[in-house]
Amino acid sequence: MTDLSWSTVQDRPTERMEFGASHVRCGWRTHRRLADKFKFLGLQSALHGSKNSLQQLLQEVGSNVNARQHAERGEAIFAAVWFHNSNWAILCDATKATLIPREQIERIDECNERNDAITNMLRELLESAEPELVKTFDDRLYQQIFNA
């Protein structure tokens, strides 16, 4: 198991992040195959700072522009972001964020239909996380991570 700690998380504001999300009717989708211009530029943008941020996707139903354009996916349940060469990924639901090993999130296969096994696996990852790796997902998450 990879040693994870919030103190090792770095933001790279000029680097594009990888992204994945699980929706009610879409087991797992990523932005891996999309052009860089469709990826988040840095962690702050991914969490809070863009119109398609994880916060918008998970907490503001209907306010995420991309989600509105793809209503067939249903409501987002989980989302994750990571840098392609980090050892960590940040997995979130509407209220919590946790660190998990990047490899665990990268091995999830794309699935464009409902998939309870993926949803349950993501829920288990979030619920079984060590308490020191769990943070409240709210407007202050980025500041909590970097003690800003």
Secondary structure in CASP SS format (residue, H / E / C, confidence):
PFRMAT SS
TARGET T0000
AUTHOR 0000-0000-0000
METHOD secondary structure of the structure
MODEL  1
M C 1.00
T C 1.00
D C 1.00
L C 1.00
S C 1.00
W H 1.00
S H 1.00
T H 1.00
V C 1.00
Q C 1.00
D C 1.00
R C 1.00
P C 1.00
T C 1.00
E C 1.00
R E 1.00
M C 1.00
E E 1.00
F E 1.00
G E 1.00
A E 1.00
S E 1.00
H E 1.00
V C 1.00
R C 1.00
C E 1.00
G E 1.00
W E 1.00
R E 1.00
T E 1.00
H C 1.00
R C 1.00
R C 1.00
L C 1.00
A C 1.00
D H 1.00
K H 1.00
F H 1.00
K C 1.00
F C 1.00
L E 1.00
G C 1.00
L H 1.00
Q H 1.00
S H 1.00
A H 1.00
L H 1.00
H H 1.00
G H 1.00
S C 1.00
K C 1.00
N C 1.00
S C 1.00
L H 1.00
Q H 1.00
Q H 1.00
L H 1.00
L H 1.00
Q H 1.00
E C 1.00
V C 1.00
G C 1.00
S C 1.00
N C 1.00
V H 1.00
N H 1.00
A H 1.00
R H 1.00
Q H 1.00
H C 1.00
A H 1.00
E H 1.00
R H 1.00
G C 1.00
E C 1.00
A E 1.00
I E 1.00
F E 1.00
A E 1.00
A E 1.00
V E 1.00
W E 1.00
F C 1.00
H C 1.00
N C 1.00
S C 1.00
N C 1.00
W E 1.00
A E 1.00
I E 1.00
L E 1.00
C E 1.00
D C 1.00
A C 1.00
T C 1.00
K E 1.00
A E 1.00
T E 1.00
L E 1.00
I E 1.00
P E 1.00
R H 1.00
E H 1.00
Q H 1.00
I H 1.00
E H 1.00
R C 1.00
I C 1.00
D C 1.00
E C 1.00
C E 1.00
N C 1.00
E C 1.00
R C 1.00
N C 1.00
D H 1.00
A H 1.00
I H 1.00
T H 1.00
N H 1.00
M H 1.00
L H 1.00
R H 1.00
E H 1.00
L H 1.00
L H 1.00
E H 1.00
S C 1.00
A C 1.00
E C 1.00
P H 1.00
E H 1.00
L H 1.00
V E 1.00
K E 1.00
T E 1.00
F C 1.00
D C 1.00
D C 1.00
R C 1.00
L H 1.00
Y H 1.00
Q H 1.00
Q H 1.00
I H 1.00
F H 1.00
N C 1.00
A C 1.00
END
